[in-house]
Amino acid sequence: MKIKRRDLVNRAAGKAPDMHERESEFREIVDLIRGARQRALQAVNTSLVTLYWEVGRYISQKLQKSIWGEGVVDQLARYISRCHSDLRGFERRNLFRMRQFYDAYKDHKAAAPLVRHVSWSGNLLILSRCKSSEEREFYLRLAHREGWDKRETDRQLRGALFERAVLGRPKVSPAVTQLHPDADAIFKDSYLVDSLGLPWRCEWGGTTSCRRFSHGIGAMPRNP
């Protein structure tokens, strides 16, 4: 362990380090503790969300193939409650939420990896309040990037951030639309990219066409 030069001077002079110096060192220890705790919480959350995804996948596939009826899910909930009472949170309602969670993202390659970085309660808020896959991805990306907790996710959803950032974009004039029929779509795409912090690649020719390197929300169509 390295000893600060000032400590050596203080010791040589018979002086103990002042409290201000000690508090600076103590804060380093607290930062280590908080960082480790945050990583542990994130690991637990990732494991839980992955578990709920797998349970939802199992139930969804059984129902889709008509191997199970919805009554079997009721039986499963009662079985877990009766025979494994230490396993909490697997009541009928929650089991169907897990199935809905899986079904909402199973074919969404861009959003599916993001759900594991958002808390289960945050995922449920986004799943229940968003009307489209585009809107769900928007909030998932921001929740992951900004580290939103449940309260902040709820606040942003109530504040209609998606509608203000994307649907509330400036309207394209008829003259511009007549010259560039895809202008409205390009403006919409630019608002999404700016909000999510995604990079742009712009190509200049007879018309300007901007595309993302990321294909998270879909690529702009290429000109023939």
C-alpha positions as semicolon CSV with decimal commas, in nm:
position;residue;x (nm);y (nm);z (nm)
1;M;0,000;0,000;0,000
2;K;0,143;0,340;-0,100
3;I;0,195;0,599;0,170
4;K;0,131;0,957;0,068
5;R;0,432;1,191;0,083
6;R;0,244;1,427;0,312
7;D;0,186;1,141;0,555
8;L;0,560;1,073;0,561
9;V;0,629;1,439;0,630
10;N;0,367;1,446;0,903
11;R;0,507;1,133;1,062
12;A;0,859;1,270;1,047
13;A;0,732;1,585;1,217
14;G;0,537;1,380;1,467
15;K;0,203;1,495;1,327
16;A;-0,096;1,275;1,246
17;P;-0,274;1,332;0,909
18;D;-0,562;1,576;0,945
19;M;-0,924;1,460;0,920
20;H;-0,969;1,615;0,575
21;E;-0,704;1,385;0,435
22;R;-0,850;1,085;0,611
23;E;-1,201;1,161;0,482
24;S;-1,066;1,167;0,127
25;E;-0,924;0,819;0,181
26;F;-1,244;0,702;0,348
27;R;-1,447;0,819;0,049
28;E;-1,233;0,600;-0,176
29;I;-1,332;0,299;0,036
30;V;-1,700;0,400;0,025
31;D;-1,678;0,433;-0,355
32;L;-1,536;0,080;-0,375
33;I;-1,822;-0,052;-0,159
34;R;-2,092;0,129;-0,358
35;G;-1,944;0,019;-0,690
36;A;-1,934;-0,344;-0,583
37;R;-2,288;-0,327;-0,448
38;Q;-2,416;-0,172;-0,771
39;R;-2,249;-0,443;-0,979
40;A;-2,397;-0,710;-0,753
41;L;-2,747;-0,560;-0,784
42;Q;-2,712;-0,540;-1,161
43;A;-2,601;-0,903;-1,176
44;V;-2,901;-1,009;-0,967
45;N;-3,138;-0,806;-1,184
46;T;-2,994;-0,955;-1,504
47;S;-3,036;-1,306;-1,363
48;L;-3,397;-1,239;-1,260
49;V;-3,499;-1,085;-1,591
50;T;-3,332;-1,374;-1,776
51;L;-3,522;-1,619;-1,556
52;Y;-3,856;-1,449;-1,625
53;W;-3,775;-1,447;-1,997
54;E;-3,710;-1,822;-1,992
55;V;-4,024;-1,897;-1,791
56;G;-4,225;-1,681;-2,032
57;R;-4,068;-1,857;-2,330
58;Y;-4,152;-2,201;-2,189
59;I;-4,515;-2,110;-2,121
60;S;-4,557;-1,930;-2,453
61;Q;-4,429;-2,224;-2,655
62;K;-4,648;-2,472;-2,467
63;L;-4,957;-2,259;-2,528
64;Q;-4,868;-2,184;-2,889
65;K;-4,831;-2,553;-2,971
66;S;-5,158;-2,628;-2,787
67;I;-4,972;-2,862;-2,553
68;W;-5,104;-2,654;-2,265
69;G;-5,428;-2,467;-2,222
70;E;-5,448;-2,158;-2,002
71;G;-5,586;-2,377;-1,726
72;V;-5,251;-2,553;-1,704
73;V;-5,089;-2,221;-1,616
74;D;-5,334;-2,196;-1,325
75;Q;-5,229;-2,546;-1,217
76;L;-4,862;-2,446;-1,241
77;A;-4,919;-2,142;-1,018
78;R;-5,100;-2,354;-0,759
79;Y;-4,832;-2,623;-0,774
80;I;-4,552;-2,374;-0,708
81;S;-4,749;-2,214;-0,424
82;R;-4,835;-2,550;-0,264
83;C;-4,516;-2,750;-0,313
84;H;-4,252;-2,475;-0,328
85;S;-4,380;-2,202;-0,101
86;D;-4,032;-2,047;-0,078
87;L;-4,057;-1,943;-0,444
88;R;-4,244;-1,613;-0,444
89;G;-4,374;-1,409;-0,738
90;F;-4,500;-1,694;-0,956
91;E;-4,873;-1,645;-0,915
92;R;-5,098;-1,686;-1,220
93;R;-5,097;-1,316;-1,301
94;N;-4,719;-1,295;-1,292
95;L;-4,675;-1,608;-1,501
96;F;-4,890;-1,458;-1,775
97;R;-4,690;-1,134;-1,749
98;M;-4,374;-1,336;-1,814
99;R;-4,538;-1,490;-2,118
100;Q;-4,646;-1,145;-2,241
101;F;-4,294;-1,013;-2,178
102;Y;-4,138;-1,288;-2,390
103;D;-4,396;-1,257;-2,668
104;A;-4,342;-0,879;-2,692
105;Y;-3,968;-0,904;-2,756
106;K;-3,898;-1,252;-2,895
107;D;-3,888;-1,127;-3,255
108;H;-3,740;-0,786;-3,175
109;K;-3,366;-0,836;-3,218
110;A;-3,277;-0,480;-3,120
111;A;-3,485;-0,458;-2,803
112;A;-3,447;-0,813;-2,670
113;P;-3,090;-0,767;-2,540
114;L;-3,184;-0,437;-2,372
115;V;-3,446;-0,582;-2,139
116;R;-3,176;-0,754;-1,931
117;H;-3,025;-0,415;-1,847
118;V;-3,352;-0,271;-1,714
119;S;-3,513;-0,367;-1,384
120;W;-3,812;-0,602;-1,391
121;S;-4,039;-0,330;-1,253
122;G;-3,911;-0,090;-1,520
123;N;-3,970;-0,351;-1,789
124;L;-4,328;-0,399;-1,672
125;L;-4,395;-0,024;-1,684
126;I;-4,260;0,003;-2,038
127;L;-4,441;-0,310;-2,152
128;S;-4,779;-0,204;-2,013
129;R;-4,778;0,162;-2,120
130;C;-4,614;0,166;-2,462
131;K;-4,832;0,121;-2,769
132;S;-4,570;0,012;-3,023
133;S;-4,244;-0,179;-3,046
134;E;-4,075;0,145;-3,157
135;E;-4,187;0,321;-2,841
136;R;-4,081;0,031;-2,620
137;E;-3,734;0,028;-2,773
138;F;-3,707;0,404;-2,727
139;Y;-3,767;0,380;-2,352
140;L;-3,557;0,065;-2,309
141;R;-3,256;0,231;-2,470
142;L;-3,288;0,543;-2,258
143;A;-3,353;0,348;-1,936
144;H;-3,039;0,143;-2,000
145;R;-2,823;0,437;-2,105
146;E;-2,935;0,672;-1,828
147;G;-2,967;0,409;-1,554
148;W;-3,332;0,490;-1,477
149;D;-3,489;0,330;-1,172
150;K;-3,860;0,249;-1,151
151;R;-3,955;0,599;-1,032
152;E;-3,766;0,775;-1,310
153;T;-3,903;0,537;-1,573
154;D;-4,254;0,609;-1,449
155;R;-4,187;0,984;-1,457
156;Q;-4,061;0,976;-1,815
157;L;-4,354;0,765;-1,930
158;R;-4,602;0,999;-1,761
159;G;-4,426;1,293;-1,921
160;A;-4,475;1,136;-2,266
161;L;-4,109;1,173;-2,360
162;F;-4,153;0,959;-2,672
163;E;-4,441;1,169;-2,801
164;R;-4,252;1,493;-2,737
165;A;-3,921;1,374;-2,883
166;V;-4,050;1,177;-3,181
167;L;-4,414;1,244;-3,259
168;G;-4,383;1,613;-3,173
169;R;-4,110;1,680;-3,428
170;P;-4,138;1,985;-3,660
171;K;-4,378;1,935;-3,950
172;V;-4,232;1,920;-4,299
173;S;-4,378;2,177;-4,538
174;P;-4,575;2,053;-4,843
175;A;-4,316;2,210;-5,074
176;V;-4,034;2,007;-4,919
177;T;-4,247;1,692;-4,922
178;Q;-4,319;1,744;-5,292
179;L;-3,949;1,769;-5,373
180;H;-3,843;1,494;-5,129
181;P;-4,127;1,248;-5,055
182;D;-3,917;1,075;-4,785
183;A;-3,838;1,396;-4,597
184;D;-4,094;1,336;-4,322
185;A;-3,956;0,989;-4,253
186;I;-3,601;1,128;-4,245
187;F;-3,700;1,394;-3,991
188;K;-3,867;1,131;-3,776
189;D;-3,561;0,908;-3,795
190;S;-3,331;1,196;-3,702
191;Y;-3,531;1,268;-3,387
192;L;-3,507;0,904;-3,283
193;V;-3,135;0,895;-3,345
194;D;-3,070;1,220;-3,158
195;S;-3,274;1,099;-2,860
196;L;-3,103;0,761;-2,846
197;G;-2,755;0,885;-2,920
198;L;-2,706;0,668;-3,229
199;P;-2,447;0,758;-3,495
200;W;-2,542;0,877;-3,843
201;R;-2,395;0,802;-4,184
202;C;-2,493;1,055;-4,448
203;E;-2,464;1,002;-4,822
204;W;-2,484;1,292;-5,060
205;G;-2,610;1,261;-5,414
206;G;-2,908;1,394;-5,606
207;T;-3,086;1,386;-5,270
208;T;-2,954;1,359;-4,918
209;S;-3,000;1,022;-4,753
210;C;-2,906;0,964;-4,388
211;R;-2,887;0,619;-4,240
212;R;-2,782;0,481;-3,907
213;F;-2,497;0,242;-3,852
214;S;-2,726;0,092;-3,587
215;H;-3,027;-0,097;-3,724
216;G;-3,207;-0,087;-3,391
217;I;-3,514;0,098;-3,513
218;G;-3,494;0,003;-3,877
219;A;-3,293;0,128;-4,170
220;M;-3,385;0,400;-4,411
221;P;-3,480;0,262;-4,753
222;R;-3,212;0,285;-5,018
223;N;-3,270;0,490;-5,332
224;P;-3,302;0,275;-5,646
